[in-house]
Amino acid sequence: MSYFSLFFLFLGYIATAINDGPGCLLLRCPDASCSAAVCHDLINNVASKEDKEKYDRHFLRSYIECNKKVRMVEVSSIKILII
């Protein structure tokens, strides 16, 4: 399989995972023999701008849910994190 085929395969795999929800934060290589995690840098390099924004929202929401001392407050349509 060529590099470009792999690139487009990964692009579709990542886009689908991001659109499916926060499970994209635990994404693994699509090759069954590989268990490597898909890192944030790879997502930034191959995902569309829209998908990167969705991924970042999932990431931020996950951070807020895992850290009880952090909460998000919306003031005049601006979201602010309070620690």
Secondary structure, DSSP 8 states (H G I E B T S, - for coil): --HHHHHHHHHHHHHHHHHH-GGGGG-B-SSTT---B--HHHHHHHS-HHHHHHHHHHHHHHHHHH-TT-EEEEETTEEEEE-
